[in-house]
Amino acid sequence: MRGPIIGFSVGFALIILTVIILIWNSKNAETRNPVRPAVMESANVVDPNAAFAKVSKVHMSQAANMIGGKMYYVEGEVTNTNPNNGSGTGTITGATIEVTFRNDHQDVCQREQRALTVVLRREPAVDVGSLSMEPLKPGKSKDFQIAFEKLVLDWNGQYPEVKVVTVTMK
């Protein structure tokens, strides 16, 4: 009779010890505290060439896609403000922009960095492509369009903040 009681006691003690270890490990685990997604962090590196790409006339549009959802488009104009000074350089061949959406409390609810895509043509439909396809010369402007399939639910519906974070020049 004493054999089964000792066996059950040892088994019960092992189960309790395992539960205690699991609880202690979960409280001290690195994944216990949620890390903010990288898309919510603002760009930390400042590209000095980003100052030459000025974004203006920002607005938004939306359209239905083929599966019944919505596509949101952030549109505007980007201008190459590089003075060039006759050196033959200063043409923008690529850029990354940061788009920041806010909620009703003006807190960041969605922030993403995307490659800047410019409008190549509007007829018969809007066609966008990389700046490497049609580089932006000093003093020139082009329309841009960035597509979003999903926006967070608590977005306040206002136009997002758009800033250029990196620029590639030739």
Secondary structure, 3 states (H helix, E strand, C coil): CHHHHHHHHHHHHHHHHHHHHHHHHHHHCCCCCCCCCHHHCCCCCCCHHHHHEEEEEEEEEEEECCCCCEEEEEEEEEEECCCCCCCCCCCEEEEEEEEEEECCCCCEEEEEEEECEEEEECCCCCEEEECCCCCECCCCEEEEEEEECCCCCCCCCCCCEEEEEEEEEC
